[in-house]
């Protein structure tokens, strides 16, 4: 399937933000319970949760519970600036790591869901549109991506999520295009193999992150 990257108006710089710790020890709860502490941050969240629960892929051939599947579905839903992934990504990029604690129950549910899906080694693209309208494209060689096609709100799109705390090495310097855009080649680092020179990218989605698009 031929797909293109979606561009978004965010800061595309690679920042060394501290990794997220602590959410792994959270108990698994329902999606309603997981998101109750962030309801004040997201408009119309209860009704969006209801839609996600009703429309998510369940039963799942990968063993996801309905709440786990709904956590992926709602992450890919669009409702403007209040979209869950936009609010979550803002928190993930913040230097105030303490503010992330309200997201821990959801991050636990989301992470468990992703870990039940098949991993994939593929080349994917992430696109960003800066405030000056110049774009940055990241060509990423993944080793631990999770294919979420069939679990999203976009049935016709081939998408992949990069797990929380994924690390990358810059393989080549930015390639500047004649029309003002930039292409950066990254390689995901497998912690079991190599931890040197890693850039921590806690953003799960910058559109998840839509998530990354598979290349041809």
Backbone as CSV, one residue per row, in Angstrom:
resi,resn,N_x,N_y,N_z,CA_x,CA_y,CA_z,C_x,C_y,C_z
1,UNK,0.850,-1.190,0.000,0.000,0.000,0.000,0.885,1.238,0.000
2,UNK,0.557,2.178,-0.857,1.317,3.420,-0.908,0.657,4.435,0.008
3,UNK,1.400,4.950,0.962,0.845,5.935,1.887,1.819,7.082,2.042
4,UNK,1.308,8.228,2.439,2.162,9.396,2.638,2.097,9.831,4.086
5,UNK,3.090,10.559,4.516,3.109,11.049,5.894,2.169,12.227,6.047
6,UNK,1.521,12.297,7.177,0.680,13.431,7.505,1.556,14.469,8.184
7,UNK,1.378,15.730,7.841,2.209,16.780,8.419,1.453,17.484,9.534
8,UNK,2.178,17.887,10.545,1.540,18.515,11.690,2.323,19.742,12.133
9,UNK,1.617,20.684,12.760,2.255,21.940,13.184,2.785,21.801,14.596
10,UNK,3.982,21.261,14.739,4.598,21.126,16.051,6.092,21.371,15.923
11,UNK,6.750,21.446,17.060,8.204,21.583,17.082,8.819,20.234,16.758
12,UNK,9.633,20.185,15.720,10.191,18.909,15.275,11.607,18.668,15.772
13,UNK,12.082,19.445,16.728,13.453,19.266,17.185,13.588,17.990,18.004
14,UNK,14.749,17.369,17.930,15.029,16.190,18.735,15.600,16.652,20.067
15,UNK,14.859,16.423,21.130,15.285,16.903,22.438,15.609,15.719,23.345
16,UNK,16.630,15.881,24.146,16.975,14.862,25.117,16.161,15.089,26.392
17,UNK,14.883,14.684,26.345,14.047,14.793,27.542,14.223,13.526,28.361
18,UNK,14.026,13.659,29.720,14.244,12.489,30.533,13.218,11.407,30.268
19,UNK,13.646,10.157,30.337,12.732,9.050,30.078,11.605,9.015,31.102
20,UNK,10.540,8.325,30.750,9.400,8.187,31.650,9.630,6.966,32.528
21,UNK,9.479,7.140,33.833,9.613,6.018,34.757,8.411,6.026,35.695
22,UNK,7.975,4.852,36.097,6.943,4.751,37.113,5.609,4.234,36.632
23,UNK,5.254,4.489,35.382,3.931,4.067,34.919,3.819,2.544,34.856
24,UNK,4.959,1.851,34.699,4.926,0.391,34.564,4.343,-0.292,35.804
25,UNK,4.482,0.356,36.957,4.013,-0.250,38.208,2.534,0.016,38.482
26,UNK,1.885,0.787,37.610,0.454,1.054,37.771,-0.350,-0.233,37.582
27,UNK,-1.496,-0.306,38.249,-2.405,-1.437,38.047,-3.200,-1.230,36.773
28,UNK,-3.541,-2.318,36.107,-4.384,-2.220,34.921,-5.813,-1.921,35.342
29,UNK,-6.399,-0.891,34.741,-7.771,-0.495,35.056,-8.531,-0.280,33.752
30,UNK,-9.812,-0.004,33.845,-10.616,0.269,32.658,-10.155,1.564,32.010
31,UNK,-10.518,1.757,30.755,-10.115,2.981,30.066,-10.755,4.207,30.708
32,UNK,-11.988,4.037,31.220,-12.642,5.156,31.907,-11.851,5.559,33.152
33,UNK,-11.435,4.561,33.921,-10.661,4.821,35.136,-9.278,5.375,34.796
34,UNK,-8.687,4.866,33.723,-7.333,5.280,33.338,-7.269,6.748,32.934
35,UNK,-8.383,7.278,32.422,-8.387,8.649,31.909,-9.142,9.641,32.794
36,UNK,-9.644,9.200,33.935,-10.478,10.086,34.752,-9.713,11.313,35.254
37,UNK,-8.423,11.177,35.522,-7.653,12.300,36.067,-7.255,13.328,35.018
38,UNK,-7.459,13.018,33.735,-7.134,13.990,32.677,-8.398,14.491,31.984
39,UNK,-9.560,14.137,32.530,-10.821,14.536,31.895,-10.939,16.049,31.790
40,UNK,-10.418,16.775,32.771,-10.515,18.241,32.753,-9.635,18.861,31.673
41,UNK,-8.705,18.098,31.123,-7.783,18.613,30.108,-8.274,18.391,28.686
42,UNK,-9.270,17.523,28.525,-9.688,17.097,27.187,-11.188,17.281,27.027
43,UNK,-11.583,18.128,26.099,-12.999,18.372,25.856,-13.702,17.108,25.365
44,UNK,-14.908,16.892,25.870,-15.774,15.825,25.372,-15.163,14.435,25.543
45,UNK,-14.305,14.268,26.539,-13.616,12.988,26.694,-14.553,11.811,26.979
46,UNK,-15.548,11.927,27.879,-16.411,10.772,28.156,-17.095,10.207,26.914
47,UNK,-17.604,11.093,26.050,-18.281,10.597,24.848,-17.289,9.974,23.875
48,UNK,-16.062,10.481,23.836,-15.030,9.907,22.964,-14.608,8.528,23.467
49,UNK,-14.553,8.372,24.776,-14.244,7.060,25.343,-15.330,6.063,24.963
50,UNK,-16.575,6.506,25.013,-17.692,5.633,24.656,-17.583,5.177,23.206
51,UNK,-17.247,6.116,22.308,-17.074,5.772,20.892,-15.936,4.770,20.726
52,UNK,-14.827,5.020,21.399,-13.668,4.126,21.291,-14.007,2.723,21.774
53,UNK,-14.740,2.630,22.862,-15.116,1.321,23.391,-16.033,0.584,22.421
54,UNK,-16.944,1.323,21.788,-17.907,0.696,20.879,-17.285,0.293,19.544
55,UNK,-16.315,1.084,19.062,-15.784,0.868,17.717,-14.422,0.173,17.673
56,UNK,-13.801,-0.035,18.808,-12.471,-0.647,18.804,-12.529,-2.091,18.323
57,UNK,-11.376,-2.601,17.924,-11.257,-3.961,17.394,-11.300,-4.956,18.547
58,UNK,-12.467,-5.570,18.730,-12.656,-6.531,19.806,-13.818,-7.451,19.448
59,UNK,-13.688,-8.755,19.643,-12.546,-9.489,20.182,-11.285,-9.333,19.327
60,UNK,-10.152,-9.475,19.969,-8.856,-9.287,19.313,-8.141,-10.618,19.134
61,UNK,-7.655,-10.853,17.925,-6.882,-12.070,17.660,-5.508,-12.041,18.327
62,UNK,-5.132,-10.878,18.866,-3.844,-10.751,19.548,-3.996,-10.781,21.071
63,UNK,-5.215,-11.027,21.544,-5.438,-11.175,22.973,-5.643,-9.890,23.741
64,UNK,-5.886,-8.769,23.048,-6.144,-7.508,23.740,-7.525,-7.542,24.378
65,UNK,-7.636,-6.981,25.575,-8.951,-6.797,26.171,-9.650,-5.636,25.465
66,UNK,-10.933,-5.464,25.728,-11.652,-4.357,25.102,-11.080,-3.016,25.549
67,UNK,-10.709,-2.899,26.809,-10.131,-1.644,27.303,-8.782,-1.365,26.648
68,UNK,-7.966,-2.395,26.479,-6.663,-2.222,25.832,-6.828,-1.802,24.379
69,UNK,-7.742,-2.460,23.685,-7.993,-2.107,22.287,-8.541,-0.688,22.180
70,UNK,-9.419,-0.311,23.098,-9.993,1.040,23.094,-8.925,2.097,23.370
71,UNK,-7.900,1.748,24.134,-6.834,2.715,24.433,-6.052,3.069,23.175
72,UNK,-5.920,2.127,22.250,-5.264,2.412,20.970,-6.201,3.202,20.070
73,UNK,-7.457,2.792,20.032,-8.428,3.455,19.152,-8.568,4.936,19.500
74,UNK,-8.737,5.248,20.776,-8.940,6.647,21.165,-7.676,7.471,20.925
75,UNK,-6.535,6.835,20.980,-5.268,7.521,20.715,-5.175,8.003,19.277
76,UNK,-5.870,7.329,18.368,-5.823,7.688,16.946,-7.022,8.525,16.510
77,UNK,-7.941,8.812,17.422,-9.117,9.615,17.079,-8.755,11.091,16.960
78,UNK,-9.449,11.771,16.072,-9.224,13.202,15.852,-10.427,14.011,16.324
79,UNK,-10.208,14.987,17.204,-11.236,15.997,17.480,-10.563,17.325,17.806
80,UNK,-9.765,17.784,16.820,-9.121,19.085,16.924,-8.022,19.116,17.965
81,UNK,-7.826,20.294,18.555,-6.755,20.472,19.530,-6.974,19.687,20.814
82,UNK,-8.214,19.195,21.001,-8.504,18.403,22.195,-8.241,16.919,21.984
83,UNK,-7.808,16.537,20.789,-7.515,15.122,20.540,-6.570,14.604,21.617
84,UNK,-6.856,13.408,22.100,-6.092,12.868,23.221,-4.599,12.843,22.932
85,UNK,-4.213,12.424,21.726,-2.788,12.318,21.441,-2.092,13.674,21.463
86,UNK,-2.810,14.740,21.090,-2.204,16.075,21.122,-1.914,16.508,22.563
87,UNK,-2.898,16.299,23.430,-2.738,16.694,24.831,-1.666,15.835,25.505
88,UNK,-1.679,14.543,25.198,-0.679,13.645,25.770,0.722,13.989,25.280
89,UNK,0.865,14.254,23.990,2.189,14.580,23.463,2.753,15.861,24.057
90,UNK,1.853,16.810,24.329,2.299,18.049,24.965,2.884,17.745,26.338
91,UNK,2.221,16.855,27.063,2.718,16.464,28.385,4.027,15.694,28.275
92,UNK,4.138,14.849,27.259,5.346,14.046,27.076,6.558,14.900,26.728
93,UNK,6.313,16.008,26.018,7.418,16.877,25.620,7.784,17.894,26.700
94,UNK,6.956,17.994,27.726,7.192,18.969,28.784,8.385,18.565,29.650
95,UNK,9.097,19.578,30.147,10.205,19.316,31.059,9.704,19.029,32.474
96,UNK,8.419,19.312,32.716,7.835,19.068,34.032,7.357,17.623,34.085
97,UNK,8.254,16.708,34.359,7.940,15.287,34.318,6.893,14.899,35.363
98,UNK,6.805,15.676,36.450,5.843,15.360,37.499,4.416,15.421,36.973
99,UNK,4.172,16.317,36.002,2.824,16.481,35.458,2.358,15.249,34.699
100,UNK,3.271,14.377,34.340,2.915,13.168,33.593,2.222,12.123,34.456
101,UNK,2.326,12.249,35.768,1.790,11.205,36.640,0.297,10.981,36.444
102,UNK,-0.431,12.036,36.088,-1.867,11.866,35.861,-2.139,10.975,34.649
103,UNK,-1.143,10.836,33.780,-1.283,10.002,32.585,-0.824,8.561,32.815
104,UNK,-0.225,8.261,33.948,0.365,6.941,34.166,-0.620,5.781,33.975
105,UNK,-1.857,5.861,34.516,-2.777,4.739,34.318,-3.070,4.470,32.838
106,UNK,-3.223,5.556,32.056,-3.464,5.369,30.618,-2.220,4.830,29.923
107,UNK,-1.047,5.364,30.256,0.191,4.889,29.642,0.396,3.403,29.913
108,UNK,0.054,2.956,31.109,0.162,1.531,31.438,-0.758,0.715,30.539
109,UNK,-2.009,1.134,30.417,-2.983,0.419,29.592,-2.543,0.400,28.135
110,UNK,-2.104,1.535,27.643,-1.668,1.678,26.258,-0.428,0.824,25.983
111,UNK,0.518,0.842,26.904,1.760,0.094,26.731,1.510,-1.410,26.727
112,UNK,0.658,-1.880,27.612,0.311,-3.304,27.649,-0.354,-3.713,26.339
113,UNK,-1.232,-2.846,25.833,-1.902,-3.129,24.558,-0.889,-3.246,23.425
114,UNK,0.028,-2.296,23.341,1.024,-2.311,22.264,1.912,-3.544,22.331
115,UNK,2.276,-3.952,23.530,3.184,-5.087,23.677,2.550,-6.415,23.289
116,UNK,1.235,-6.434,23.142,0.561,-7.651,22.677,0.514,-7.740,21.152
117,UNK,0.837,-6.636,20.488,0.790,-6.611,19.026,2.130,-7.050,18.445
118,UNK,2.116,-7.551,17.203,3.358,-8.016,16.574,4.358,-6.883,16.394
119,UNK,5.622,-7.168,16.653,6.677,-6.204,16.385,7.060,-6.257,14.916
120,UNK,7.740,-5.219,14.451,8.110,-5.175,13.036,9.392,-4.387,12.841
121,UNK,10.224,-4.871,11.917,11.412,-4.139,11.480,11.109,-3.585,10.101
122,UNK,10.868,-2.284,10.040,10.499,-1.660,8.780,11.074,-0.251,8.703
123,UNK,10.998,0.310,7.515,11.359,1.713,7.314,10.072,2.519,7.287
124,UNK,9.979,3.516,8.159,8.771,4.333,8.244,9.150,5.804,8.161
125,UNK,8.150,6.628,7.926,8.360,8.073,7.793,7.541,8.807,8.836
126,UNK,8.144,9.878,9.391,7.408,10.792,10.256,7.566,12.182,9.678
127,UNK,6.464,12.892,9.510,6.521,14.226,8.935,6.081,15.288,9.915
128,UNK,6.783,16.431,9.920,6.471,17.544,10.807,6.466,18.839,10.014
129,UNK,5.510,19.686,10.304,5.447,20.997,9.676,5.724,22.045,10.734
130,UNK,6.793,22.817,10.549,7.172,23.831,11.522,6.348,25.088,11.384
131,UNK,6.531,26.009,12.332,5.764,27.257,12.320,6.114,28.107,11.107
132,UNK,7.296,27.891,10.529,7.694,28.643,9.337,7.259,27.948,8.052
133,UNK,6.420,26.911,8.205,5.868,26.148,7.084,6.904,25.260,6.391
134,UNK,8.102,25.199,6.941,9.094,24.290,6.389,8.943,22.930,7.065
135,UNK,9.062,21.884,6.296,8.812,20.555,6.825,10.107,19.814,7.138
136,UNK,10.002,18.893,8.087,11.099,17.982,8.399,10.569,16.565,8.294
137,UNK,11.248,15.745,7.522,10.884,14.343,7.379,11.921,13.484,8.086
138,UNK,11.444,12.584,8.938,12.329,11.614,9.560,12.131,10.271,8.883
139,UNK,13.190,9.744,8.305,13.190,8.388,7.778,13.740,7.512,8.898
140,UNK,12.912,6.604,9.401,13.273,5.841,10.594,13.334,4.354,10.285
141,UNK,14.470,3.751,10.589,14.607,2.296,10.509,14.224,1.740,11.882
142,UNK,13.074,1.095,11.959,12.578,0.608,13.244,12.996,-0.840,13.488
143,UNK,13.087,-1.198,14.768,13.318,-2.604,15.123,12.278,-3.105,16.116
144,UNK,11.531,-2.182,16.730,10.535,-2.577,17.728,9.183,-1.911,17.506
145,UNK,8.924,-1.457,16.285,7.643,-0.822,16.005,6.488,-1.787,16.201
146,UNK,5.321,-1.248,16.501,4.127,-2.073,16.673,3.102,-1.692,15.610
147,UNK,2.711,-2.663,14.817,1.738,-2.415,13.754,0.344,-2.353,14.368
148,UNK,-0.335,-1.217,14.188,-1.655,-1.038,14.802,-2.776,-1.002,13.769
149,UNK,-2.472,-1.336,12.530,-3.506,-1.374,11.498,-4.618,-2.322,11.946
150,UNK,-5.861,-1.870,11.805,-7.000,-2.656,12.249,-7.463,-2.285,13.641
151,UNK,-6.623,-1.561,14.385,-6.982,-1.152,15.743,-7.225,0.350,15.847
152,UNK,-7.158,1.055,14.729,-7.228,2.511,14.767,-8.559,3.041,14.263
153,UNK,-8.712,4.358,14.367,-9.905,5.026,13.847,-9.791,5.276,12.353
154,UNK,-8.689,4.846,11.734,-8.446,5.071,10.304,-8.213,3.725,9.633
155,UNK,-9.305,3.068,9.276,-9.230,1.692,8.790,-8.429,1.538,7.509
156,UNK,-8.338,2.596,6.706,-7.667,2.486,5.412,-6.192,2.880,5.474
157,UNK,-5.651,3.106,6.657,-4.265,3.547,6.770,-3.387,2.471,7.403
158,UNK,-2.182,2.346,6.865,-1.197,1.394,7.364,-0.307,2.132,8.354
159,UNK,-0.499,1.864,9.641,0.166,2.667,10.660,0.959,1.826,11.650
160,UNK,1.923,2.490,12.260,2.788,1.834,13.231,3.063,2.796,14.382
161,UNK,3.152,2.250,15.580,3.480,3.040,16.768,4.903,2.707,17.205
162,UNK,5.662,3.730,17.540,6.963,3.520,18.163,6.761,3.548,19.675
163,UNK,7.190,2.536,20.389,6.936,2.447,21.828,7.474,3.645,22.604
164,UNK,6.900,3.866,23.775,7.337,4.939,24.662,8.820,4.757,24.990
165,UNK,9.569,5.860,24.920,10.974,5.793,25.280,11.872,5.202,24.218
166,UNK,11.379,5.103,22.972,12.222,4.591,21.890,13.463,5.470,21.734
167,UNK,14.576,4.858,21.391,15.842,5.581,21.253,16.347,5.472,19.822
168,UNK,16.999,6.553,19.372,17.433,6.602,17.981,18.842,7.161,17.854
169,UNK,19.522,6.728,16.813,20.806,7.303,16.441,20.656,7.946,15.074
170,UNK,21.248,9.113,14.917,21.226,9.775,13.616,22.228,9.066,12.709
171,UNK,21.733,8.490,11.626,22.600,7.762,10.701,23.316,8.708,9.751
172,UNK,22.619,9.772,9.360,23.247,10.726,8.442,22.762,12.125,8.759
173,UNK,23.557,13.117,8.420,23.182,14.503,8.649,21.958,14.878,7.836
174,UNK,21.297,15.944,8.268,20.089,16.401,7.589,20.367,16.689,6.120
175,UNK,19.493,16.153,5.274,19.584,16.405,3.836,18.607,17.518,3.499
176,UNK,19.124,18.682,3.123,18.278,19.832,2.829,17.783,19.772,1.393
177,UNK,16.465,19.922,1.248,15.853,19.900,-0.072,15.767,21.322,-0.634
178,UNK,15.661,21.426,-1.950,15.647,22.733,-2.612,14.439,23.571,-2.221
179,UNK,13.343,22.924,-1.823,12.126,23.648,-1.476,12.031,23.946,0.020
180,UNK,13.143,23.800,0.742,13.181,24.225,2.137,12.907,23.153,3.168
181,UNK,12.624,21.944,2.754,12.371,20.879,3.717,13.674,20.157,4.062
182,UNK,13.621,19.331,5.096,14.805,18.611,5.562,14.456,17.140,5.745
183,UNK,15.393,16.262,5.441,15.219,14.830,5.642,16.314,14.344,6.589
184,UNK,15.906,13.687,7.678,16.850,13.167,8.663,16.677,11.654,8.751
185,UNK,17.773,10.919,8.648,17.753,9.455,8.678,18.106,8.977,10.083
186,UNK,17.170,8.276,10.730,17.373,7.769,12.085,17.318,6.248,12.108
187,UNK,18.052,5.663,13.038,17.993,4.223,13.273,17.566,3.999,14.713
188,UNK,16.500,3.213,14.917,16.082,2.887,16.276,17.122,1.979,16.918
189,UNK,17.444,2.266,18.170,18.448,1.490,18.892,17.764,0.447,19.760
190,UNK,18.199,-0.783,19.622,17.721,-1.868,20.475,18.587,-1.881,21.728
191,UNK,17.974,-1.652,22.897,18.736,-1.582,24.149,19.547,-2.847,24.419
192,UNK,19.080,-3.976,23.887,19.792,-5.229,24.127,21.102,-5.286,23.344
193,UNK,21.204,-4.413,22.325,22.365,-4.463,21.450,23.294,-3.284,21.669
194,UNK,22.705,-2.071,21.746,23.554,-0.878,21.753,22.845,0.257,22.457
195,UNK,23.495,0.873,23.430,22.906,1.996,24.143,23.707,3.276,23.956
196,UNK,24.744,3.253,23.152,25.602,4.429,23.011,25.003,5.441,22.061
197,UNK,25.169,6.721,22.374,24.758,7.797,21.482,23.273,7.870,21.234
198,UNK,22.454,7.444,22.195,21.015,7.377,21.960,20.335,8.707,22.207
199,UNK,19.321,8.965,21.396,18.435,10.101,21.615,17.127,9.539,22.130
200,UNK,16.655,10.031,23.278,15.405,9.528,23.820,14.259,10.306,23.217
201,UNK,13.340,9.600,22.587,12.172,10.257,22.009,10.941,9.723,22.722
202,UNK,10.429,10.468,23.695,9.280,10.013,24.453,7.964,10.294,23.751
203,UNK,7.988,11.134,22.696,6.759,11.389,21.976,6.251,10.097,21.363
204,UNK,5.016,9.742,21.653,4.460,8.547,21.049,3.806,8.871,19.731
205,UNK,3.307,10.072,19.642,2.645,10.447,18.411,2.753,11.937,18.253
206,UNK,2.994,12.386,17.057,3.136,13.807,16.857,2.172,14.306,15.804
207,UNK,1.154,13.675,15.616,0.091,14.100,14.683,-1.248,13.990,15.302
208,UNK,1.125,10.150,16.792,1.682,8.901,17.370,1.839,8.947,16.780
209,UNK,1.310,11.139,16.918,2.229,10.032,16.674,1.293,9.985,16.350
210,UNK,-1.005,11.268,13.246,-1.025,9.757,13.272,0.311,9.142,13.587
211,UNK,0.299,7.858,13.833,1.551,7.130,13.996,2.367,7.126,12.730
212,UNK,3.484,6.445,12.750,4.338,6.393,11.571,3.645,5.686,10.425
213,UNK,4.017,6.100,9.234,3.483,5.487,8.034,4.519,4.545,7.448
214,UNK,4.074,3.384,7.052,4.993,2.445,6.425,5.432,2.953,5.067
215,UNK,6.690,2.756,4.766,7.192,3.120,3.448,6.969,1.957,2.499
216,UNK,7.201,2.182,1.208,7.069,1.111,0.235,8.220,0.128,0.400
